[in-house]
Amino acid sequence: MDKVLERNRREFLSLILLLVFLASLIIIPWSKGVINSGGFEMALRMLGSMPRLDLSLETIMLAIEALWTTFSYALIAVSIAILFAMILAMLAAGVLIKSSLVRLTARIIIGFLRAIHELVWAWMFVAAIGLNPLAGIFAL
């Protein structure tokens, strides 16, 4: 009996979600520029330029420099994250301090940090400190 109720509830929820989706398609004012009319031409231009790669020494050196910068920022971010993670893990496990309040607080902080996706952290830090590598380090 419970399986039948559960199946009916899922079907009802699926029907509601489908109706909300269809209603949203009807409600959206499609004539007010929701769809980019120049997007298809832009995609064709991008696809057409892909075979013509610029493999000059200047471009390759610029790519290597950007790759090194990205790698160094990622290494800094991971190093800081490992340091904070080890401290929080030891506090959450009760290795350093046996207090249950400290353990609970550390676990709440860990749960909070893990509950928010990295992209959300990145958006928040970009809004707070601007579009620079430091925002990426803090986000990771």
Kinemage of the C-alpha trace (Angstrom):
@kinemage 1
@onewidth
@group {chain A} dominant
@subgroup {mainchain}
@vectorlist {calphas} color= white
{ca met a 1} P 0.000 0.000 0.000
{ca asp a 2} L 2.846 2.394 0.854
{ca lys a 3} L 4.537 1.732 -2.492
{ca val a 4} L 1.345 2.625 -4.348
{ca leu a 5} L 0.998 5.882 -2.398
{ca glu a 6} L 4.642 6.717 -2.985
{ca arg a 7} L 4.314 6.029 -6.724
{ca asn a 8} L 1.144 8.124 -6.931
{ca arg a 9} L 2.829 10.961 -5.054
{ca arg a 10} L 5.801 10.877 -7.439
{ca glu a 11} L 3.516 10.858 -10.464
{ca phe a 12} L 1.519 13.760 -9.031
{ca leu a 13} L 4.696 15.750 -8.326
{ca ser a 14} L 6.014 15.007 -11.827
{ca leu a 15} L 2.742 16.201 -13.327
{ca ile a 16} L 2.859 19.415 -11.269
{ca leu a 17} L 6.455 20.096 -12.323
{ca leu a 18} L 5.586 19.466 -15.976
{ca leu a 19} L 2.636 21.872 -15.744
{ca val a 20} L 4.810 24.545 -14.109
{ca phe a 21} L 7.384 24.129 -16.878
{ca leu a 22} L 4.748 24.392 -19.607
{ca ala a 23} L 3.195 27.418 -17.906
{ca ser a 24} L 6.590 29.110 -17.778
{ca leu a 25} L 6.974 28.591 -21.522
{ca ile a 26} L 3.631 30.283 -22.085
{ca ile a 27} L 4.232 33.152 -19.632
{ca ile a 28} L 7.682 34.172 -20.962
{ca pro a 29} L 7.452 37.134 -23.357
{ca trp a 30} L 9.376 35.556 -26.246
{ca ser a 31} L 9.155 38.689 -28.396
{ca lys a 32} L 11.239 40.800 -25.978
{ca gly a 33} L 14.665 39.445 -26.876
{ca val a 34} L 14.854 36.278 -24.813
{ca ile a 35} L 16.583 34.447 -27.664
{ca asn a 36} L 19.777 35.961 -29.087
{ca ser a 37} L 19.177 36.328 -32.808
{ca gly a 38} L 22.891 36.589 -33.621
{ca gly a 39} L 23.922 33.503 -31.669
{ca phe a 40} L 23.869 31.067 -34.584
{ca glu a 41} L 26.084 33.308 -36.745
{ca met a 42} L 28.498 33.755 -33.825
{ca ala a 43} L 28.701 29.986 -33.302
{ca leu a 44} L 29.417 29.465 -37.022
{ca arg a 45} L 32.149 32.121 -36.909
{ca met a 46} L 33.714 30.436 -33.859
{ca leu a 47} L 33.612 27.012 -35.501
{ca gly a 48} L 35.115 28.463 -38.675
{ca ser a 49} L 38.048 30.001 -36.821
{ca met a 50} L 38.962 26.842 -34.908
{ca pro a 51} L 41.001 25.194 -37.693
{ca arg a 52} L 43.168 28.321 -38.075
{ca leu a 53} L 45.228 28.024 -34.915
{ca asp a 54} L 47.906 30.606 -34.221
{ca leu a 55} L 50.943 28.553 -33.236
{ca ser a 56} L 53.458 31.365 -33.313
{ca leu a 57} L 56.148 31.478 -30.642
{ca glu a 58} L 54.550 34.543 -29.065
{ca thr a 59} L 51.180 32.811 -28.687
{ca ile a 60} L 52.735 29.630 -27.299
{ca met a 61} L 54.780 31.604 -24.766
{ca leu a 62} L 51.674 33.522 -23.710
{ca ala a 63} L 49.807 30.225 -23.260
{ca ile a 64} L 52.648 28.734 -21.194
{ca glu a 65} L 52.776 31.850 -19.006
{ca ala a 66} L 48.999 31.727 -18.449
{ca leu a 67} L 49.233 28.000 -17.691
{ca trp a 68} L 51.966 28.602 -15.117
{ca thr a 69} L 49.972 31.417 -13.490
{ca thr a 70} L 46.883 29.214 -13.269
{ca phe a 71} L 48.897 26.334 -11.821
{ca ser a 72} L 50.562 28.546 -9.202
{ca tyr a 73} L 47.248 30.055 -8.065
{ca ala a 74} L 45.701 26.590 -7.852
{ca leu a 75} L 48.675 25.343 -5.825
{ca ile a 76} L 48.348 28.278 -3.418
{ca ala a 77} L 44.606 27.668 -3.044
{ca val a 78} L 45.031 23.950 -2.385
{ca ser a 79} L 47.847 24.562 0.108
{ca ile a 80} L 45.748 27.020 2.111
{ca ala a 81} L 42.752 24.677 1.929
{ca ile a 82} L 44.784 21.724 3.209
{ca leu a 83} L 46.068 23.778 6.129
{ca phe a 84} L 42.596 24.920 7.183
{ca ala a 85} L 41.097 21.475 6.528
{ca met a 86} L 43.620 19.733 8.767
{ca ile a 87} L 43.010 22.179 11.612
{ca leu a 88} L 39.225 21.919 11.274
{ca ala a 89} L 39.407 18.118 10.981
{ca met a 90} L 41.437 17.827 14.172
{ca leu a 91} L 39.044 20.151 15.990
{ca ala a 92} L 36.009 18.240 14.681
{ca ala a 93} L 37.497 14.898 15.720
{ca gly a 94} L 38.397 16.127 19.177
{ca val a 95} L 42.109 15.426 18.799
{ca leu a 96} L 43.328 18.863 19.890
{ca ile a 97} L 40.555 19.913 22.253
{ca lys a 98} L 38.157 17.439 23.865
{ca ser a 99} L 35.319 19.953 24.282
{ca ser a 100} L 32.077 18.900 22.628
{ca leu a 101} L 31.245 22.546 21.901
{ca val a 102} L 34.473 22.971 19.914
{ca arg a 103} L 33.819 19.699 18.063
{ca leu a 104} L 30.265 20.742 17.235
{ca thr a 105} L 31.357 24.207 16.088
{ca ala a 106} L 34.076 22.757 13.855
{ca arg a 107} L 31.616 20.280 12.346
{ca ile a 108} L 29.098 23.056 11.694
{ca ile a 109} L 31.789 25.118 9.941
{ca ile a 110} L 32.838 22.121 7.826
{ca gly a 111} L 29.238 21.375 6.915
{ca phe a 112} L 28.566 24.999 6.021
{ca leu a 113} L 31.645 25.247 3.808
{ca arg a 114} L 30.828 21.982 2.031
{ca ala a 115} L 27.160 22.818 1.559
{ca ile a 116} L 27.883 25.799 -0.677
{ca his a 117} L 29.248 25.022 -4.140
{ca glu a 118} L 32.608 26.444 -5.231
{ca leu a 119} L 30.967 28.480 -7.986
{ca val a 120} L 28.760 30.219 -5.439
{ca trp a 121} L 31.832 31.016 -3.338
{ca ala a 122} L 33.537 32.316 -6.490
{ca trp a 123} L 30.574 34.577 -7.305
{ca met a 124} L 30.532 35.938 -3.763
{ca phe a 125} L 34.276 36.627 -3.698
{ca val a 126} L 34.243 38.183 -7.177
{ca ala a 127} L 31.448 40.483 -6.017
{ca ala a 128} L 33.364 41.301 -2.827
{ca ile a 129} L 36.943 41.775 -4.049
{ca gly a 130} L 36.631 41.994 -7.826
{ca leu a 131} L 37.557 39.798 -10.740
{ca asn a 132} L 41.105 38.801 -9.882
{ca pro a 133} L 43.012 35.614 -9.043
{ca leu a 134} L 42.629 36.235 -5.303
{ca ala a 135} L 38.886 35.642 -5.623
{ca gly a 136} L 39.627 32.251 -7.192
{ca ile a 137} L 42.032 31.334 -4.422
{ca phe a 138} L 39.468 32.182 -1.755
{ca ala a 139} L 36.704 30.360 -3.639
{ca leu a 140} L 38.683 27.145 -3.809
